Amino acid sequence: MTITQIHTEIEQLSELRQELWHRLSDGLDISAQSEIKELDAQLVDLWETLRIEKARLRFGEREEIVRRARAEERLERAA
């Protein structure tokens, strides 16, 4: 999933969440409450995915970072 796709999905879910909050403001609606909770969980996951993807693009794959760190550590011990 690309950063643009993640942003698009976040925007869509946020708009839906806003509509549900508006519906909830009209009166108690149990189904809207449960949908909001589900959307909140999805949004948390999407924001985490976005942070991970941005870090990957900026710093590289996790395995490569770990490999470089271990190589540097070996060099420091050898010096």
Gaussian input, Z-matrix of N, CA and C with variables (Angstrom, degrees):
# hf/3-21g

backbone

0 1
 N
 C     1     B1
 C     2     B2     1     A1
 N     3     B3     2     A2     1     D1
 C     4     B4     3     A3     2     D2
 C     5     B5     4     A4     3     D3
 N     6     B6     5     A5     4     D4
 C     7     B7     6     A6     5     D5
 C     8     B8     7     A7     6     D6
 N     9     B9     8     A8     7     D7
 C    10    B10     9     A9     8     D8
 C    11    B11    10    A10     9     D9
 N    12    B12    11    A11    10    D10
 C    13    B13    12    A12    11    D11
 C    14    B14    13    A13    12    D12
 N    15    B15    14    A14    13    D13
 C    16    B16    15    A15    14    D14
 C    17    B17    16    A16    15    D15
 N    18    B18    17    A17    16    D16
 C    19    B19    18    A18    17    D17
 C    20    B20    19    A19    18    D18
 N    21    B21    20    A20    19    D19
 C    22    B22    21    A21    20    D20
 C    23    B23    22    A22    21    D21
 N    24    B24    23    A23    22    D22
 C    25    B25    24    A24    23    D23
 C    26    B26    25    A25    24    D24
 N    27    B27    26    A26    25    D25
 C    28    B28    27    A27    26    D26
 C    29    B29    28    A28    27    D27
 N    30    B30    29    A29    28    D28
 C    31    B31    30    A30    29    D29
 C    32    B32    31    A31    30    D30
 N    33    B33    32    A32    31    D31
 C    34    B34    33    A33    32    D32
 C    35    B35    34    A34    33    D33
 N    36    B36    35    A35    34    D34
 C    37    B37    36    A36    35    D35
 C    38    B38    37    A37    36    D36
 N    39    B39    38    A38    37    D37
 C    40    B40    39    A39    38    D38
 C    41    B41    40    A40    39    D39
 N    42    B42    41    A41    40    D40
 C    43    B43    42    A42    41    D41
 C    44    B44    43    A43    42    D42
 N    45    B45    44    A44    43    D43
 C    46    B46    45    A45    44    D44
 C    47    B47    46    A46    45    D45
 N    48    B48    47    A47    46    D46
 C    49    B49    48    A48    47    D47
 C    50    B50    49    A49    48    D48
 N    51    B51    50    A50    49    D49
 C    52    B52    51    A51    50    D50
 C    53    B53    52    A52    51    D51
 N    54    B54    53    A53    52    D52
 C    55    B55    54    A54    53    D53
 C    56    B56    55    A55    54    D54
 N    57    B57    56    A56    55    D55
 C    58    B58    57    A57    56    D56
 C    59    B59    58    A58    57    D57
 N    60    B60    59    A59    58    D58
 C    61    B61    60    A60    59    D59
 C    62    B62    61    A61    60    D60
 N    63    B63    62    A62    61    D61
 C    64    B64    63    A63    62    D62
 C    65    B65    64    A64    63    D63
 N    66    B66    65    A65    64    D64
 C    67    B67    66    A66    65    D65
 C    68    B68    67    A67    66    D66
 N    69    B69    68    A68    67    D67
 C    70    B70    69    A69    68    D68
 C    71    B71    70    A70    69    D69
 N    72    B72    71    A71    70    D70
 C    73    B73    72    A72    71    D71
 C    74    B74    73    A73    72    D72
 N    75    B75    74    A74    73    D73
 C    76    B76    75    A75    74    D74
 C    77    B77    76    A76    75    D75
 N    78    B78    77    A77    76    D76
 C    79    B79    78    A78    77    D77
 C    80    B80    79    A79    78    D78
 N    81    B81    80    A80    79    D79
 C    82    B82    81    A81    80    D80
 C    83    B83    82    A82    81    D81
 N    84    B84    83    A83    82    D82
 C    85    B85    84    A84    83    D83
 C    86    B86    85    A85    84    D84
 N    87    B87    86    A86    85    D85
 C    88    B88    87    A87    86    D86
 C    89    B89    88    A88    87    D87
 N    90    B90    89    A89    88    D88
 C    91    B91    90    A90    89    D89
 C    92    B92    91    A91    90    D90
 N    93    B93    92    A92    91    D91
 C    94    B94    93    A93    92    D92
 C    95    B95    94    A94    93    D93
 N    96    B96    95    A95    94    D94
 C    97    B97    96    A96    95    D95
 C    98    B98    97    A97    96    D96
 N    99    B99    98    A98    97    D97
 C   100   B100    99    A99    98    D98
 C   101   B101   100   A100    99    D99
 N   102   B102   101   A101   100   D100
 C   103   B103   102   A102   101   D101
 C   104   B104   103   A103   102   D102
 N   105   B105   104   A104   103   D103
 C   106   B106   105   A105   104   D104
 C   107   B107   106   A106   105   D105
 N   108   B108   107   A107   106   D106
 C   109   B109   108   A108   107   D107
 C   110   B110   109   A109   108   D108
 N   111   B111   110   A110   109   D109
 C   112   B112   111   A111   110   D110
 C   113   B113   112   A112   111   D111
 N   114   B114   113   A113   112   D112
 C   115   B115   114   A114   113   D113
 C   116   B116   115   A115   114   D114
 N   117   B117   116   A116   115   D115
 C   118   B118   117   A117   116   D116
 C   119   B119   118   A118   117   D117
 N   120   B120   119   A119   118   D118
 C   121   B121   120   A120   119   D119
 C   122   B122   121   A121   120   D120
 N   123   B123   122   A122   121   D121
 C   124   B124   123   A123   122   D122
 C   125   B125   124   A124   123   D123
 N   126   B126   125   A125   124   D124
 C   127   B127   126   A126   125   D125
 C   128   B128   127   A127   126   D126
 N   129   B129   128   A128   127   D127
 C   130   B130   129   A129   128   D128
 C   131   B131   130   A130   129   D129
 N   132   B132   131   A131   130   D130
 C   133   B133   132   A132   131   D131
 C   134   B134   133   A133   132   D132
 N   135   B135   134   A134   133   D133
 C   136   B136   135   A135   134   D134
 C   137   B137   136   A136   135   D135
 N   138   B138   137   A137   136   D136
 C   139   B139   138   A138   137   D137
 C   140   B140   139   A139   138   D138
 N   141   B141   140   A140   139   D139
 C   142   B142   141   A141   140   D140
 C   143   B143   142   A142   141   D141
 N   144   B144   143   A143   142   D142
 C   145   B145   144   A144   143   D143
 C   146   B146   145   A145   144   D144
 N   147   B147   146   A146   145   D145
 C   148   B148   147   A147   146   D146
 C   149   B149   148   A148   147   D147
 N   150   B150   149   A149   148   D148
 C   151   B151   150   A150   149   D149
 C   152   B152   151   A151   150   D150
 N   153   B153   152   A152   151   D151
 C   154   B154   153   A153   152   D152
 C   155   B155   154   A154   153   D153
 N   156   B156   155   A155   154   D154
 C   157   B157   156   A156   155   D155
 C   158   B158   157   A157   156   D156
 N   159   B159   158   A158   157   D157
 C   160   B160   159   A159   158   D158
 C   161   B161   160   A160   159   D159
 N   162   B162   161   A161   160   D160
 C   163   B163   162   A162   161   D161
 C   164   B164   163   A163   162   D162
 N   165   B165   164   A164   163   D163
 C   166   B166   165   A165   164   D164
 C   167   B167   166   A166   165   D165
 N   168   B168   167   A167   166   D166
 C   169   B169   168   A168   167   D167
 C   170   B170   169   A169   168   D168
 N   171   B171   170   A170   169   D169
 C   172   B172   171   A171   170   D170
 C   173   B173   172   A172   171   D171
 N   174   B174   173   A173   172   D172
 C   175   B175   174   A174   173   D173
 C   176   B176   175   A175   174   D174
 N   177   B177   176   A176   175   D175
 C   178   B178   177   A177   176   D176
 C   179   B179   178   A178   177   D177
 N   180   B180   179   A179   178   D178
 C   181   B181   180   A180   179   D179
 C   182   B182   181   A181   180   D180
 N   183   B183   182   A182   181   D181
 C   184   B184   183   A183   182   D182
 C   185   B185   184   A184   183   D183
 N   186   B186   185   A185   184   D184
 C   187   B187   186   A186   185   D185
 C   188   B188   187   A187   186   D186
 N   189   B189   188   A188   187   D187
 C   190   B190   189   A189   188   D188
 C   191   B191   190   A190   189   D189
 N   192   B192   191   A191   190   D190
 C   193   B193   192   A192   191   D191
 C   194   B194   193   A193   192   D192
 N   195   B195   194   A194   193   D193
 C   196   B196   195   A195   194   D194
 C   197   B197   196   A196   195   D195
 N   198   B198   197   A197   196   D196
 C   199   B199   198   A198   197   D197
 C   200   B200   199   A199   198   D198
 N   201   B201   200   A200   199   D199
 C   202   B202   201   A201   200   D200
 C   203   B203   202   A202   201   D201
 N   204   B204   203   A203   202   D202
 C   205   B205   204   A204   203   D203
 C   206   B206   205   A205   204   D204
 N   207   B207   206   A206   205   D205
 C   208   B208   207   A207   206   D206
 C   209   B209   208   A208   207   D207
 N   210   B210   209   A209   208   D208
 C   211   B211   210   A210   209   D209
 C   212   B212   211   A211   210   D210
 N   213   B213   212   A212   211   D211
 C   214   B214   213   A213   212   D212
 C   215   B215   214   A214   213   D213
 N   216   B216   215   A215   214   D214
 C   217   B217   216   A216   215   D215
 C   218   B218   217   A217   216   D216
 N   219   B219   218   A218   217   D217
 C   220   B220   219   A219   218   D218
 C   221   B221   220   A220   219   D219
 N   222   B222   221   A221   220   D220
 C   223   B223   222   A222   221   D221
 C   224   B224   223   A223   222   D222
 N   225   B225   224   A224   223   D223
 C   226   B226   225   A225   224   D224
 C   227   B227   226   A226   225   D225
 N   228   B228   227   A227   226   D226
 C   229   B229   228   A228   227   D227
 C   230   B230   229   A229   228   D228
 N   231   B231   230   A230   229   D229
 C   232   B232   231   A231   230   D230
 C   233   B233   232   A232   231   D231
 N   234   B234   233   A233   232   D232
 C   235   B235   234   A234   233   D233
 C   236   B236   235   A235   234   D234

   B1=1.4467
   B2=1.5310
   B3=1.3228
   B4=1.4568
   B5=1.5309
   B6=1.3147
   B7=1.4658
   B8=1.5301
   B9=1.3242
   B10=1.4655
   B11=1.5221
   B12=1.3190
   B13=1.4628
   B14=1.5259
   B15=1.3188
   B16=1.4653
   B17=1.5267
   B18=1.3443
   B19=1.4691
   B20=1.5250
   B21=1.3187
   B22=1.4647
   B23=1.5187
   B24=1.3217
   B25=1.4633
   B26=1.5274
   B27=1.3302
   B28=1.4686
   B29=1.5282
   B30=1.3269
   B31=1.4668
   B32=1.5239
   B33=1.3339
   B34=1.4639
   B35=1.5256
   B36=1.3193
   B37=1.4617
   B38=1.5229
   B39=1.3305
   B40=1.4645
   B41=1.5269
   B42=1.3338
   B43=1.4663
   B44=1.5247
   B45=1.3208
   B46=1.4621
   B47=1.5235
   B48=1.3181
   B49=1.4666
   B50=1.5272
   B51=1.3282
   B52=1.4636
   B53=1.5315
   B54=1.3322
   B55=1.4682
   B56=1.5280
   B57=1.3255
   B58=1.4688
   B59=1.5244
   B60=1.3310
   B61=1.4687
   B62=1.5249
   B63=1.3373
   B64=1.4669
   B65=1.5278
   B66=1.3308
   B67=1.4690
   B68=1.5271
   B69=1.3068
   B70=1.4579
   B71=1.5321
   B72=1.3317
   B73=1.4712
   B74=1.5294
   B75=1.3276
   B76=1.4687
   B77=1.5200
   B78=1.3067
   B79=1.4603
   B80=1.5158
   B81=1.3106
   B82=1.4572
   B83=1.5249
   B84=1.3146
   B85=1.4681
   B86=1.5263
   B87=1.3221
   B88=1.4637
   B89=1.5240
   B90=1.3272
   B91=1.4677
   B92=1.5281
   B93=1.3357
   B94=1.4648
   B95=1.5220
   B96=1.3270
   B97=1.4654
   B98=1.5197
   B99=1.3190
   B100=1.4630
   B101=1.5260
   B102=1.3343
   B103=1.4657
   B104=1.5247
   B105=1.3314
   B106=1.4612
   B107=1.5266
   B108=1.3246
   B109=1.4648
   B110=1.5229
   B111=1.3286
   B112=1.4666
   B113=1.5252
   B114=1.3373
   B115=1.4620
   B116=1.5202
   B117=1.3314
   B118=1.4624
   B119=1.5268
   B120=1.3217
   B121=1.4677
   B122=1.5282
   B123=1.3203
   B124=1.4659
   B125=1.5233
   B126=1.3333
   B127=1.4635
   B128=1.5272
   B129=1.3231
   B130=1.4653
   B131=1.5251
   B132=1.3292
   B133=1.4662
   B134=1.5283
   B135=1.3259
   B136=1.4636
   B137=1.5236
   B138=1.3328
   B139=1.4618
   B140=1.5283
   B141=1.3220
   B142=1.4633
   B143=1.5306
   B144=1.3211
   B145=1.4645
   B146=1.5206
   B147=1.3220
   B148=1.4610
   B149=1.5256
   B150=1.3260
   B151=1.4720
   B152=1.5276
   B153=1.3197
   B154=1.4641
   B155=1.5260
   B156=1.3167
   B157=1.4647
   B158=1.5231
   B159=1.3351
   B160=1.4662
   B161=1.5271
   B162=1.3219
   B163=1.4689
   B164=1.5235
   B165=1.3186
   B166=1.4635
   B167=1.5251
   B168=1.3255
   B169=1.4585
   B170=1.5269
   B171=1.3154
   B172=1.4661
   B173=1.5217
   B174=1.3392
   B175=1.4556
   B176=1.5191
   B177=1.3196
   B178=1.4579
   B179=1.5162
   B180=1.3249
   B181=1.4620
   B182=1.5211
   B183=1.3106
   B184=1.4611
   B185=1.5259
   B186=1.3275
   B187=1.4621
   B188=1.5285
   B189=1.3240
   B190=1.4626
   B191=1.5277
   B192=1.3071
   B193=1.4669
   B194=1.5227
   B195=1.3220
   B196=1.4681
   B197=1.5241
   B198=1.3296
   B199=1.4657
   B200=1.5270
   B201=1.3313
   B202=1.4695
   B203=1.5225
   B204=1.3303
   B205=1.4694
   B206=1.5248
   B207=1.3202
   B208=1.4667
   B209=1.5232
   B210=1.3186
   B211=1.4644
   B212=1.5246
   B213=1.3286
   B214=1.4662
   B215=1.5217
   B216=1.3191
   B217=1.4612
   B218=1.5274
   B219=1.3218
   B220=1.4727
   B221=1.5204
   B222=1.3296
   B223=1.4615
   B224=1.5251
   B225=1.3349
   B226=1.4635
   B227=1.5200
   B228=1.3272
   B229=1.4692
   B230=1.5208
   B231=1.3196
   B232=1.4638
   B233=1.5274
   B234=1.3158
   B235=1.4692
   B236=1.4959
   A1=107.76
   A2=116.55
   A3=120.39
   A4=110.54
   A5=114.82
   A6=120.42
   A7=110.14
   A8=116.94
   A9=120.88
   A10=111.14
   A11=116.70
   A12=120.47
   A13=111.03
   A14=116.06
   A15=120.33
   A16=109.78
   A17=116.48
   A18=120.25
   A19=111.31
   A20=116.82
   A21=121.13
   A22=110.75
   A23=116.33
   A24=119.81
   A25=111.24
   A26=116.92
   A27=120.59
   A28=110.02
   A29=116.70
   A30=120.40
   A31=111.70
   A32=116.56
   A33=120.47
   A34=111.20
   A35=116.50
   A36=119.76
   A37=111.30
   A38=116.92
   A39=120.59
   A40=111.27
   A41=116.37
   A42=119.91
   A43=110.88
   A44=116.41
   A45=120.48
   A46=110.31
   A47=116.32
   A48=121.56
   A49=110.53
   A50=116.15
   A51=120.69
   A52=110.56
   A53=116.92
   A54=120.63
   A55=110.90
   A56=116.04
   A57=119.68
   A58=111.03
   A59=117.12
   A60=119.86
   A61=110.14
   A62=115.99
   A63=119.55
   A64=109.99
   A65=116.00
   A66=120.57
   A67=110.55
   A68=115.76
   A69=120.71
   A70=111.02
   A71=116.87
   A72=119.66
   A73=111.88
   A74=116.59
   A75=120.49
   A76=111.94
   A77=117.24
   A78=121.23
   A79=110.42
   A80=115.86
   A81=121.56
   A82=110.24
   A83=115.29
   A84=121.48
   A85=107.28
   A86=115.50
   A87=121.27
   A88=111.49
   A89=117.33
   A90=119.43
   A91=110.65
   A92=117.33
   A93=120.53
   A94=110.23
   A95=116.43
   A96=119.80
   A97=111.31
   A98=116.53
   A99=119.28
   A100=111.14
   A101=117.49
   A102=120.50
   A103=110.86
   A104=116.80
   A105=120.80
   A106=109.96
   A107=117.13
   A108=120.32
   A109=111.09
   A110=116.70
   A111=120.55
   A112=111.01
   A113=116.22
   A114=120.19
   A115=111.14
   A116=116.84
   A117=120.19
   A118=110.79
   A119=116.82
   A120=120.93
   A121=110.57
   A122=116.70
   A123=120.22
   A124=110.99
   A125=116.35
   A126=120.20
   A127=111.39
   A128=117.09
   A129=120.41
   A130=109.60
   A131=116.43
   A132=120.88
   A133=111.64
   A134=116.66
   A135=119.81
   A136=112.09
   A137=117.23
   A138=119.80
   A139=110.44
   A140=117.34
   A141=121.04
   A142=110.13
   A143=116.58
   A144=120.99
   A145=110.46
   A146=116.92
   A147=121.44
   A148=110.84
   A149=117.39
   A150=120.66
   A151=110.98
   A152=116.78
   A153=121.26
   A154=110.45
   A155=116.72
   A156=120.74
   A157=111.18
   A158=117.60
   A159=120.50
   A160=110.83
   A161=116.89
   A162=120.62
   A163=110.33
   A164=116.96
   A165=120.52
   A166=110.50
   A167=116.99
   A168=120.12
   A169=111.68
   A170=116.40
   A171=120.01
   A172=112.63
   A173=116.92
   A174=120.45
   A175=114.32
   A176=118.53
   A177=121.46
   A178=111.23
   A179=113.86
   A180=120.15
   A181=110.52
   A182=116.52
   A183=122.57
   A184=111.51
   A185=116.93
   A186=120.81
   A187=111.38
   A188=116.23
   A189=120.70
   A190=110.76
   A191=117.16
   A192=121.19
   A193=109.86
   A194=116.91
   A195=121.44
   A196=110.05
   A197=117.53
   A198=121.38
   A199=110.95
   A200=116.92
   A201=120.61
   A202=111.33
   A203=116.73
   A204=120.43
   A205=110.63
   A206=117.09
   A207=120.23
   A208=111.13
   A209=116.82
   A210=120.29
   A211=110.14
   A212=117.45
   A213=120.94
   A214=110.86
   A215=116.22
   A216=120.90
   A217=110.76
   A218=117.30
   A219=120.96
   A220=110.55
   A221=117.16
   A222=120.65
   A223=111.24
   A224=116.81
   A225=120.51
   A226=111.01
   A227=117.00
   A228=120.10
   A229=111.23
   A230=117.02
   A231=120.92
   A232=111.24
   A233=117.60
   A234=120.93
   A235=113.42
   D1=129.90
   D2=-179.08
   D3=-83.93
   D4=165.84
   D5=178.95
   D6=-60.59
   D7=-40.80
   D8=179.00
   D9=-62.34
   D10=-43.03
   D11=178.81
   D12=-63.95
   D13=-40.69
   D14=179.26
   D15=-63.67
   D16=-45.81
   D17=178.29
   D18=-59.78
   D19=-42.67
   D20=179.60
   D21=-61.09
   D22=-45.31
   D23=-179.90
   D24=-65.76
   D25=-39.07
   D26=177.04
   D27=-61.19
   D28=-44.37
   D29=179.41
   D30=-62.00
   D31=-44.24
   D32=-179.52
   D33=-63.17
   D34=-46.50
   D35=-179.82
   D36=-66.31
   D37=-35.80
   D38=178.62
   D39=-65.49
   D40=-40.16
   D41=177.36
   D42=-64.55
   D43=-43.38
   D44=177.89
   D45=-62.18
   D46=-41.44
   D47=178.57
   D48=-61.97
   D49=-41.25
   D50=178.52
   D51=-62.23
   D52=-42.30
   D53=177.93
   D54=-62.72
   D55=-40.25
   D56=178.80
   D57=-65.36
   D58=-40.55
   D59=177.72
   D60=-62.78
   D61=-38.94
   D62=178.18
   D63=-63.64
   D64=-43.72
   D65=177.93
   D66=-62.40
   D67=-38.22
   D68=179.64
   D69=-68.40
   D70=-31.30
   D71=179.70
   D72=-68.65
   D73=-20.28
   D74=177.68
   D75=-75.86
   D76=-16.67
   D77=179.60
   D78=157.97
   D79=168.70
   D80=-178.37
   D81=-61.33
   D82=124.84
   D83=-179.89
   D84=-139.89
   D85=101.45
   D86=-175.79
   D87=-60.91
   D88=-39.78
   D89=-178.89
   D90=-65.52
   D91=-37.67
   D92=177.97
   D93=-65.40
   D94=-39.37
   D95=178.68
   D96=-60.76
   D97=-46.16
   D98=-178.55
   D99=-68.50
   D100=-36.12
   D101=177.22
   D102=-65.00
   D103=-39.31
   D104=178.64
   D105=-62.66
   D106=-42.91
   D107=178.61
   D108=-61.63
   D109=-42.29
   D110=178.38
   D111=-64.00
   D112=-43.51
   D113=179.11
   D114=-64.31
   D115=-40.20
   D116=177.84
   D117=-58.77
   D118=-43.41
   D119=179.28
   D120=-64.43
   D121=-41.78
   D122=178.31
   D123=-64.26
   D124=-40.65
   D125=179.71
   D126=-65.52
   D127=-40.05
   D128=176.88
   D129=-59.11
   D130=-45.60
   D131=179.18
   D132=-62.68
   D133=-42.15
   D134=179.95
   D135=-65.65
   D136=-41.36
   D137=178.12
   D138=-63.39
   D139=-38.75
   D140=177.40
   D141=-65.07
   D142=-43.17
   D143=177.45
   D144=-60.82
   D145=-40.69
   D146=178.84
   D147=-63.30
   D148=-45.10
   D149=178.59
   D150=-61.06
   D151=-43.12
   D152=-179.86
   D153=-63.70
   D154=-44.63
   D155=-178.90
   D156=-64.75
   D157=-41.43
   D158=177.76
   D159=-63.30
   D160=-41.63
   D161=178.25
   D162=-64.40
   D163=-40.79
   D164=179.43
   D165=-63.10
   D166=-43.22
   D167=179.26
   D168=-66.22
   D169=-35.99
   D170=-177.41
   D171=-77.84
   D172=-43.33
   D173=-171.98
   D174=-109.40
   D175=-14.33
   D176=-179.30
   D177=103.76
   D178=-179.40
   D179=179.94
   D180=-67.45
   D181=146.28
   D182=-178.00
   D183=-56.93
   D184=-44.09
   D185=-178.07
   D186=-61.13
   D187=-39.04
   D188=179.19
   D189=-67.43
   D190=-39.45
   D191=178.34
   D192=-62.87
   D193=-45.98
   D194=179.69
   D195=-63.03
   D196=-42.09
   D197=179.66
   D198=-61.09
   D199=-45.02
   D200=178.91
   D201=-64.36
   D202=-41.75
   D203=-179.80
   D204=-62.63
   D205=-41.85
   D206=178.92
   D207=-66.23
   D208=-38.76
   D209=178.06
   D210=-64.10
   D211=-43.06
   D212=177.94
   D213=-63.20
   D214=-40.13
   D215=179.09
   D216=-62.54
   D217=-42.00
   D218=178.00
   D219=-63.73
   D220=-40.64
   D221=179.10
   D222=-64.19
   D223=-40.69
   D224=179.46
   D225=-64.57
   D226=-40.07
   D227=179.16
   D228=-68.53
   D229=-32.77
   D230=-178.58
   D231=-75.70
   D232=-22.82
   D233=-176.39
   D234=-79.17

